[in-house]
Amino acid sequence: MKHVRHFTPSLFLSLVHVCLVQANYAPYFFDNGARSTNGNMALLSLSEDTPVGTHVYTLNGTDPEGDPVTYGLTYEAGSRRYFSVDKNLGNVTLIEELDREKEDEIEVVVSISDGLSTVSEKVRILVMDANDESPEFINTPYIVQVPENAPSSSSIFKIEAVDKDTGSGGSITYFLQNIHANKFTIDRHSGVLRIKTGVTLDYEKSRTHFVVVVAKDGGGKLRGDNKVFSATTTVTVNVEDVQDTPPMFIGTPYYGYVYEDTLAGSEVLTVVALDGDRGKPNSIHYCIVNGSEGSFEISNTTGAISVTKSPNQLKKEVYELKVQASEVSQEGDVSVFAFAMVTIRVVDLNNHPPTFYGENGPQNRFELTMYEHPPEGEILRGLKITVNDSDQGANAKFNLRLVGPGGIFRVVPQTVLNEAQVTIIVENSAAIDYEKFTVLTFKLLAIEVNTPEKFSSTADIVIRLLDTNDNVPKFSSDYYIARIPENSPGGSNVVAVTATDPDSGLWGEVKYSIYGTGADLFLIHPSTGIIYTQPWAVLDAEVNSKYNFYVKAEDTDGKYSLAEVFITVLDVNDHSPEFNENIQEKTMIIGSPVKIEAIDQDAEEPNNIVDYSIMQADPANVFDIDQSTGEIKLKSYIRSLDIIHNITKNKDCIWSVVVQAKDRGSPSFSTTAVLKIDITEETLHKGPMAAFLMQTKDNPMKALGVLAGVMGIMVLITIMISTAMFWRNKRSNKIMPVRRIIKKRQTLQSRAVRMEWLKFKRPSNAAEKFVVEDDAKSLHNENSNNNIQVAPVLPTAPSPPPPPTLAPRGDTLGWRVPTVSGSLTPKFINKQLKKRGHGSAHNALVSELKMKFEKRNAAIGEPHI
């Protein structure tokens, strides 16, 4: 029993281990079919344009025991590794670019493991085609030899291109560039190159043709897009020459000459013919067909034509030879031929040049004197010239022309045969000008036309010109501009004008004169043209600074020209600045400047620019002046009268300031003035009335006039309203019930309206205050329905707007403005107020109107109600 108990545990563990090992099953892949994206990659197909890095598949499998599995990919030795796998997730990624044209199948060993068992499978992955290849021409370059007589529509070459793609991407079609300008066509499927129908090749016109062929595939998908690839190549077509063109003569037409000293057997000229087929030319054989009459012969091989007789034996002057050029093949057969005409002239020897003759025989110099500017077309009859050539025929033909200044004369005739009278005709009269040329010299040239020697001769033509008055004096300028200072004395030179007349003698003398409205102060020397001022002339730029007039240049025959003269009188600093008054009085409100002004009568800057300065002031630190404007103001620290009182102990004087006005001229002038300044504070309320009162402080009469005008307008309005109310009450004097007027009973104390009219007070703060008061008593009727005759109450005039509500102080009437020098009190206001007393102008006017109306009613006898 003890022994059994000792071995039981170890045996039990061994049995358990054996059972577990026997129970472990191998993992396996899922087989999801050919189009599945997960499983064991069997029958997987990928397009060759799949981008590197793409997740292409997922290995998927399981373990029967449910243990976790891992995945792996292995390749055969020497194979490229196209894929990688995530061993845990089974994601397969493309890591190498695919190329179907290089490898269309990839073998991969996929494995799955649970840690104990590993299962491996070899799978084959198909690489699908994408249109990634362009067509390629094979056996290039293409050079084709085609005879020029190849028939149209015949095939001359086959072009072949390949495309490694499959399907439509591997199919190729062919076409030509510039099909309309091409002499060839191509079969789009076979690539056979043909000559176009109705077109032939010509070696003589074009020996080489370059044909651009395009090969294009059928297109296909590449990375999701439909792509079409093409390639081009050039086919060089060399045209081979064929004997199909006759020979051609070079250098036609042919002319030859036999002269009187030519020897028999001498070569006259050589004709040249070439085979029209330049590729393989045949030799040329020459012969004379007719026209030689036994006088000329030709070399069969060189084409040289020679004369066989002496010139004096030749019976004709002109021979027309018909020459034949024939092609001879290598076998000696004459195939084609051509003809040319050769003209040979028998001519006299040219041994006499043209010769000029005068009235007394041969002469090479002819002279003539004439006036300038003869009429165009006039013949120079003073020249007697004859020209002659003693040769015969063509040797006696020559041309005439004048050599010298062109376009002035022309010679007639221009072509002469043997002999002619020479005539010279005026062609350009204006060019025959004595002022330009006193002598005109030409060469009269006679030169042979059709002779190889070109013999010639010359004669001098000398024409001396006489002057006429054909020119007008001309100024050196159309206008003259001059400047003269205004302080120049009389007789001063201003400007010199110049006119020239190119005529000679008296006709070239010029006299000057001036005229015009601006010429009164000036004279001109008749010979020199110097313009100067009158001896008595006084120039003043301030009065008139601009003068202009005309100057006339005239010759002895009365021909003249004009020029305009502009004279500017320059300002000189001859005026001092001037103040309106040497002693001026100004009132200055603290904070506001006062302005002085001086005027300089000079005409121009800087003479009339005035600068201002304070020359003297006591104390000197109170005022500042603006140098340019003349504005005088207190220094910035002076803001009240108290500060001024602290500066000086003089309380009641007006300050005097010596101000200088100085111009900027050279030399400079200056003027001084004394300015008396009364300084005050601005005490009125801001507003239009305050501004008006301050503006008229120095002129009380102006303020009084304005106030009187306002009162007159108010009185006029009151009269108009009162008159209208009176006539209304007069026409309807019965009181109807509907028009009853109910009034309140009169109280014991009569109602009064008091208005003070322009009563100026002086409050404690020294500010200007005024309150308008007026008294008016109204007429009352205790019985509102009685018939007692009561004068109609006229409506009162509208009251002026109430003044500012300021508390008056005391009963004293007056207007006082505190200043440094004291108070200014206008007395005329007190007199007017005393006359008025406590009554108003309005009540007085109403009473006066009432009395007038009562008198009028009594006169016309109207009953009173």
Residue pairs with C-beta under 8 A, 6 or more apart in sequence:
23 65
24 65
24 116
24 117
25 63
25 64
25 65
25 117
26 63
26 64
26 114
26 117
26 118
26 119
27 61
27 62
27 63
27 64
27 67
27 69
27 112
27 113
27 114
27 117
27 119
28 61
28 62
28 112
28 119
29 39
29 40
29 59
29 60
29 61
29 110
29 112
29 119
29 121
30 38
30 39
30 40
30 60
30 61
30 62
31 39
31 40
31 42
32 38
32 39
32 60
33 39
33 43
34 42
34 43
34 44
34 45
37 57
37 58
38 57
38 58
38 59
38 60
38 90
39 59
39 60
40 59
40 60
40 61
40 110
40 121
40 123
41 57
41 59
41 92
41 108
41 110
41 123
41 125
42 121
42 123
42 124
43 123
43 124
43 126
44 56
44 57
44 123
44 125
44 126
45 125
45 126
45 127
45 128
46 56
46 94
46 98
46 125
46 126
46 127
46 128
47 98
47 127
47 128
47 129
47 130
47 221
48 98
48 99
48 100
48 101
48 127
48 128
48 129
48 130
48 132
49 98
49 130
49 132
49 221
49 222
49 223
50 56
50 94
50 98
51 94
51 223
52 94
52 95
52 96
52 97
53 93
53 94
53 95
54 93
54 94
55 91
55 92
55 93
56 83
56 92
56 93
56 94
57 91
57 92
58 89
58 90
58 91
58 92
59 71
59 85
59 90
59 91
59 92
59 110
59 112
60 90
61 69
61 71
61 90
61 112
61 119
62 69
63 69
63 114
65 114
67 114
67 115
67 116
68 88
68 114
68 115
69 112
69 113
69 114
70 87
70 88
70 112
70 113
70 115
71 85
71 86
71 87
71 88
71 90
71 110
71 111
71 112
71 113
72 85
72 87
72 110
72 111
72 112
72 113
73 83
73 84
73 85
73 92
73 108
73 109
73 110
73 111
74 108
74 109
74 111
74 120
75 81
75 107
75 108
75 109
76 107
76 109
79 106
79 107
80 96
80 103
81 95
81 96
82 94
82 95
82 96
82 98
82 106
82 108
82 125
83 92
83 93
83 94
83 95
83 96
83 108
84 92
84 93
84 95
85 91
85 92
85 93
85 110
86 93
98 127
99 127
100 127
100 128
100 129
100 130
100 166
101 133
101 164
101 165
103 127
104 126
104 127
105 124
105 125
105 126
105 127
106 124
106 125
106 127
107 122
107 123
107 124
107 125
108 122
108 123
108 125
109 120
109 121
109 122
109 123
110 120
110 121
110 123
111 118
111 119
111 120
111 121
112 118
112 119
113 119
129 165
129 166
129 167
129 169
129 170
129 220
130 165
130 169
130 220
130 221
130 222
130 223
131 165
131 168
131 169
131 217
131 219
131 220
131 221
131 222
131 227
131 228
131 229
132 165
132 222
132 227
133 163
133 164
133 165
133 169
133 170
133 217
133 229
134 163
134 217
134 229
134 230
134 231
135 161
135 162
135 163
135 172
135 215
135 216
135 217
135 229
135 230
135 231
136 161
136 162
136 163
136 231
137 159
137 160
137 161
137 213
137 215
137 231
137 233
138 160
138 161
138 162
139 160
140 233
141 233
141 234
141 236
142 157
142 159
142 213
142 233
142 234
142 235
142 236
143 235
143 236
143 238
144 156
144 157
144 193
144 235
144 236
144 237
144 238
145 238
145 240
146 156
146 195
146 201
146 237
146 238
146 239
146 240
147 201
147 239
147 240
147 242
148 200
148 201
148 202
148 203
148 239
148 240
148 241
148 242
148 244
149 200
149 201
149 242
149 244
150 156
150 195
150 200
150 201
151 195
151 200
152 195
152 196
152 197
152 198
152 199
152 200
153 194
153 195
153 196
153 197
154 194
154 195
155 192
155 193
155 194
156 184
156 193
156 194
156 195
156 237
157 192
157 193
157 235
157 237
158 190
158 191
158 192
158 193
159 174
159 186
159 191
159 192
159 193
159 213
159 215
159 233
159 235
160 191
161 172
161 174
161 191
161 215
161 231
162 172
163 169
163 170
163 171
163 172
163 217
163 229
164 170
165 217
165 220
167 218
167 220
168 217
168 218
168 219
168 220
169 217
169 218
169 219
169 220
170 217
170 218
171 217
171 218
172 191
172 215
172 216
172 217
172 218
173 188
173 189
173 215
173 216
173 218
174 186
174 187
174 188
174 189
174 191
174 213
174 214
174 215
174 216
175 186
175 188
175 213
175 214
175 216
176 182
176 184
176 185
176 186
176 211
176 212
176 213
176 214
177 212
177 213
177 214
177 232
178 212
179 185
182 196
182 211
183 195
183 196
183 199
183 201
183 209
184 193
184 194
184 195
184 196
184 209
184 211
184 237
185 193
185 194
185 195
185 196
186 192
186 193
186 194
186 213
187 194
191 213
191 215
193 211
193 213
193 235
195 201
201 209
201 239
202 239
203 239
203 240
203 241
203 242
203 277
203 278
203 279
204 241
204 245
204 276
204 277
204 278
206 239
207 238
207 239
207 279
208 236
208 237
208 238
208 239
209 236
209 237
209 239
210 234
210 235
210 236
210 237
211 234
211 235
211 236
211 237
212 232
212 233
212 234
212 235
213 232
213 233
213 234
213 235
214 230
214 231
214 232
215 230
215 231
215 232
215 233
216 228
216 229
216 230
217 228
217 229
217 230
218 228
219 226
219 227
219 228
220 226
220 227
221 227
240 279
241 277
241 278
241 279
241 280
242 277
242 279
243 277
243 280
243 282
243 327
243 329
243 335
244 277
245 275
245 276
245 277
245 336
246 276
246 327
246 336
246 337
246 338
247 273
247 274
247 275
247 276
247 284
247 325
247 326
247 327
247 336
247 337
247 338
248 273
248 274
248 276
248 338
249 271
249 272
249 273
249 325
249 338
249 340
250 272
250 273
250 274
251 271
251 272
252 340
253 340
253 341
253 343
254 269
254 271
254 323
254 340
254 341
254 342
254 343
255 269
255 342
255 343
255 344
255 345
256 268
256 269
256 305
256 342
256 343
256 344
256 345
257 268
257 344
257 345
257 346
257 347
258 268
258 307
258 311
258 314
258 344
258 345
258 346
258 347
259 311
259 347
259 348
259 349
260 311
260 312
260 347
260 348
260 349
261 311
261 349
262 307
262 310
262 311
263 310
264 307
264 308
264 309
264 310
265 306
265 307
265 308
266 306
266 307
267 304
267 305
267 306
268 296
268 305
268 306
268 307
268 344
269 304
269 305
269 342
269 344
270 302
270 303
270 304
270 305
271 286
271 298
271 303
271 305
271 323
271 325
271 340
271 342
272 303
273 284
273 286
273 303
273 325
273 338
273 340
274 281
274 284
275 281
275 282
275 284
275 327
282 327
282 328
282 329
282 330
282 335
283 327
283 328
284 303
284 325
284 326
284 327
284 328
285 300
285 301
285 325
285 326
285 327
285 328
285 334
286 298
286 299
286 300
286 301
286 302
286 303
286 323
286 324
286 325
287 298
287 300
287 323
287 324
287 326
288 296
288 297
288 298
288 305
288 321
288 322
288 323
288 324
289 322
289 323
289 324
289 339
290 321
290 322
291 319
291 320
291 321
291 322
292 319
292 321
293 315
293 316
293 319
294 308
294 309
295 307
295 308
295 309
295 313
295 314
295 319
296 305
296 306
296 307
296 308
296 319
296 321
296 344
297 305
297 306
297 308
298 304
298 305
298 306
298 323
299 306
303 323
303 325
305 321
305 323
305 342
305 344
307 314
307 344
311 346
314 346
316 346
317 345
317 346
318 343
318 344
318 345
318 346
319 343
319 344
319 345
319 346
320 341
320 342
320 343
321 341
321 342
321 343
321 344
322 339
322 340
322 341
322 342
323 339
323 340
323 341
323 342
324 337
324 338
324 339
325 337
325 338
325 339
325 340
326 334
326 335
326 336
326 337
327 334
327 335
327 336
327 337
328 334
328 335
329 335
347 393
347 394
347 395
348 391
348 392
348 393
348 395
349 395
350 391
350 395
350 448
350 451
350 452
350 453
350 455
351 391
352 389
352 390
352 391
352 395
352 396
352 455
353 389
353 448
353 455
353 456
353 457
354 387
354 388
354 389
354 398
354 416
354 446
354 447
354 448
354 455
354 456
354 457
355 362
355 387
355 388
355 389
355 390
355 457
356 362
356 363
356 364
356 385
356 386
356 387
356 422
356 444
356 446
356 457
356 459
357 363
357 385
357 386
357 387
357 388
358 366
358 384
358 385
358 386
359 384
363 459
364 457
364 458
364 459
364 460
365 459
365 460
365 462
366 383
366 384
366 385
366 444
366 459
366 460
366 461
366 462
367 462
367 463
367 464
368 380
368 382
368 383
368 461
368 462
368 463
368 464
369 382
369 463
369 464
369 465
369 466
370 380
370 382
370 463
370 464
370 465
370 466
371 465
371 466
371 468
372 432
372 433
372 434
372 465
372 466
372 467
372 468
372 470
373 429
373 430
373 432
373 433
373 468
373 470
374 426
374 429
374 432
375 426
375 429
376 426
376 427
376 428
376 429
377 425
377 426
378 425
378 426
379 423
379 424
379 425
379 426
380 409
380 424
380 425
380 426
380 463
383 422
383 424
383 461
385 421
385 422
385 424
385 444
385 459
386 419
386 420
386 421
386 422
387 398
387 400
387 416
387 419
387 420
387 422
387 446
388 418
388 419
389 395
389 396
389 397
389 398
389 416
389 418
389 419
389 446
389 448
390 396
394 449
394 450
394 451
395 448
395 450
395 451
396 417
396 418
397 415
397 416
397 417
397 448
397 449
397 450
398 415
398 416
398 446
398 447
398 448
398 449
398 455
398 456
399 414
399 415
399 416
399 446
399 447
399 449
400 411
400 413
400 414
400 415
400 416
400 420
400 422
400 444
400 445
400 446
401 411
401 414
401 445
402 409
402 410
402 411
402 424
402 442
402 443
402 444
402 445
402 461
403 442
403 443
403 444
403 445
403 458
404 440
404 441
404 442
404 443
404 461
405 431
405 437
405 440
405 442
407 427
407 428
407 431
408 426
408 427
408 428
408 431
408 432
408 440
409 424
409 425
409 426
409 427
409 442
410 424
410 425
410 427
411 422
411 423
411 424
411 425
411 444
412 422
412 423
412 424
412 425
413 420
413 423
415 449
416 446
422 444
424 461
426 432
432 440
432 465
433 465
433 470
434 465
434 466
434 467
434 468
434 504
435 467
435 471
435 502
435 503
437 465
438 464
438 465
439 462
439 463
439 464
439 465
440 462
440 463
440 465
441 460
441 461
441 462
441 463
442 460
442 461
442 463
443 458
443 459
443 460
443 461
444 458
444 459
444 460
444 461
445 456
445 457
445 458
446 456
446 457
446 458
447 454
447 455
447 456
448 454
448 455
448 456
467 503
467 504
467 505
467 507
468 503
469 503
469 507
469 555
469 557
469 559
470 503
471 501
471 502
471 503
471 507
471 559
472 501
472 555
472 559
472 560
472 561
473 499
473 500
473 501
473 510
473 553
473 554
473 555
473 559
473 560
473 561
474 499
474 500
474 501
474 553
474 561
475 497
475 498
475 499
475 551
475 553
475 561
475 562
475 563
476 497
476 498
476 499
476 500
477 563
478 563
478 564
479 563
479 564
479 565
479 566
480 495
480 497
480 551
480 563
480 564
480 565
480 566
481 495
481 566
481 568
482 494
482 495
482 531
482 565
482 566
482 567
482 568
483 567
483 568
483 569
483 570
484 492
484 494
484 533
484 539
484 567
484 568
484 569
484 570
485 539
485 569
485 570
485 572
486 539
486 540
486 541
486 545
486 569
486 570
486 571
486 572
486 574
487 539
487 572
487 574
488 533
488 539
490 533
490 534
490 535
490 536
490 537
490 538
491 532
491 533
491 534
491 535
492 532
492 533
493 530
493 531
493 532
494 522
494 531
494 532
494 533
494 567
495 530
495 531
495 565
495 567
496 528
496 529
496 530
496 531
497 512
497 524
497 529
497 531
497 551
497 553
497 563
497 565
498 529
499 510
499 512
499 529
499 553
499 561
499 563
500 510
501 507
501 508
501 509
501 510
501 553
501 555
502 508
503 555
506 556
507 555
507 556
507 557
508 555
509 555
509 556
510 529
510 553
510 554
510 555
511 526
511 527
511 553
511 554
511 555
512 524
512 525
512 526
512 527
512 528
512 529
512 551
512 552
512 553
513 524
513 526
513 551
513 552
513 554
514 522
514 523
514 524
514 531
514 549
514 550
514 551
514 552
514 565
515 549
515 550
515 552
516 548
516 549
516 550
517 549
518 547
518 548
518 549
518 567
519 547
519 549
519 550
520 534
521 533
521 534
521 537
521 539
521 547
522 531
522 532
522 533
522 534
522 537
522 547
522 549
522 567
523 531
523 532
523 533
523 534
524 530
524 531
524 532
524 551
525 532
529 551
529 553
531 551
531 565
533 539
539 569
540 569
541 569
541 570
541 571
541 572
541 602
541 603
541 604
542 571
542 575
542 601
542 602
542 603
544 569
545 568
545 569
545 571
545 603
545 604
546 566
546 567
546 568
546 569
547 566
547 567
547 569
548 564
548 565
548 566
548 567
549 564
549 565
550 562
550 563
550 564
550 565
551 562
551 563
551 564
551 565
552 560
552 561
552 562
553 560
553 561
553 562
553 563
554 560
570 604
571 602
571 603
571 604
571 607
571 608
572 602
572 607
572 665
573 602
573 607
573 663
573 665
573 666
573 667
573 668
573 669
574 602
575 600
575 601
575 602
575 607
575 608
575 663
575 669
576 600
576 663
576 669
576 670
576 671
577 598
577 599
577 600
577 610
577 661
577 662
577 663
577 669
577 670
577 671
578 598
578 599
578 600
578 601
578 661
578 671
579 596
579 597
579 598
579 661
579 671
579 673
580 597
581 673
582 673
582 674
583 673
583 674
583 675
583 676
584 596
584 673
584 674
584 675
584 676
585 654
585 675
585 676
585 677
585 678
585 698
586 594
586 596
586 632
586 675
586 676
586 677
586 678
587 594
587 677
587 678
587 679
587 680
587 697
587 698
588 594
588 632
588 633
588 634
588 677
588 678
588 679
588 680
589 680
589 681
589 682
589 694
590 634
590 638
590 639
590 640
590 641
590 679
590 680
590 681
590 682
591 634
591 639
591 682
592 633
592 682
593 626
593 631
593 632
593 633
594 631
594 632
594 633
594 677
595 629
595 630
595 631
595 632
596 612
596 630
596 632
596 659
596 661
596 673
596 675
597 630
598 610
598 612
598 630
598 661
598 671
598 673
599 610
600 607
600 608
600 609
600 610
600 661
600 663
601 608
602 608
602 663
602 665
605 664
606 663
606 664
606 665
607 663
607 664
607 665
608 663
609 663
609 664
610 630
610 661
610 662
610 663
611 627
611 628
611 661
611 662
611 663
611 664
612 625
612 626
612 627
612 628
612 629
612 630
612 659
612 660
612 661
612 662
613 625
613 627
613 659
613 660
613 662
614 623
614 624
614 625
614 632
614 657
614 658
614 659
614 660
615 658
615 659
615 660
615 672
616 657
616 658
617 623
617 655
617 656
617 657
617 658
618 655
618 656
619 647
619 648
621 635
621 647
622 634
622 635
622 638
622 644
622 647
622 655
623 632
623 633
623 634
623 635
623 657
623 677
624 632
624 633
624 634
624 635
625 631
625 632
625 659
626 632
630 659
630 661
632 657
632 659
632 675
632 677
634 679
637 643
638 644
638 647
640 681
641 679
641 680
641 681
641 818
641 820
644 679
644 820
645 651
645 820
651 820
652 820
652 821
652 822
653 820
653 821
654 676
654 677
654 678
654 820
654 821
655 676
655 677
655 679
655 820
656 674
656 675
656 676
656 677
657 674
657 675
657 676
657 677
658 672
658 673
658 674
658 675
659 672
659 673
659 674
659 675
660 670
660 671
660 672
661 670
661 671
661 672
661 673
662 668
662 669
662 670
662 671
663 669
663 670
678 819
678 820
678 821
679 819
679 820
680 817
680 818
680 819
680 820
681 766
681 818
682 694
683 766
683 767
683 768
683 817
683 818
684 690
684 693
684 694
684 767
684 768
685 804
690 768
692 703
692 706
693 703
693 768
696 702
696 703
696 706
697 817
697 824
700 826
700 828
704 826
704 828
707 758
710 800
711 841
714 797
714 798
714 800
715 797
715 841
715 845
717 797
717 798
718 796
718 797
718 842
718 845
719 845
719 849
721 794
721 795
721 797
722 794
722 795
722 845
722 846
722 849
723 849
725 792
725 794
725 795
726 792
726 794
726 849
726 853
729 792
730 792
732 739
733 865
734 865
735 741
735 785
740 784
740 785
741 784
742 784
743 780
743 781
743 784
745 782
746 780
746 782
750 777
750 778
750 780
751 778
752 775
752 776
752 777
753 774
753 775
753 776
754 773
754 774
754 775
754 838
755 772
755 773
755 774
755 775
755 776
755 799
755 840
756 771
756 772
756 773
756 774
756 808
757 772
757 773
757 774
757 833
757 836
758 770
758 772
758 829
758 833
759 770
759 771
759 772
759 773
759 808
759 813
759 833
760 768
760 769
760 770
760 813
760 814
760 815
760 816
760 829
761 769
761 770
761 771
761 806
761 808
761 809
761 810
761 812
762 768
762 769
762 809
762 812
762 814
762 816
763 769
763 806
763 807
763 809
764 809
766 818
768 815
768 817
769 804
769 806
769 807
769 808
769 809
770 803
770 806
770 815
771 803
771 806
771 808
772 800
772 802
772 803
774 799
774 840
774 842
775 838
775 839
775 840
775 843
776 796
776 840
776 842
776 843
777 843
778 793
779 790
779 791
779 793
781 788
781 790
787 865
789 864
789 865
791 850
791 853
791 854
792 850
792 853
794 846
794 849
794 850
796 842
796 846
797 842
813 829
813 830
813 833
814 825
814 829
814 830
815 825
815 826
815 829
816 823
816 824
816 825
817 823
817 824
857 864
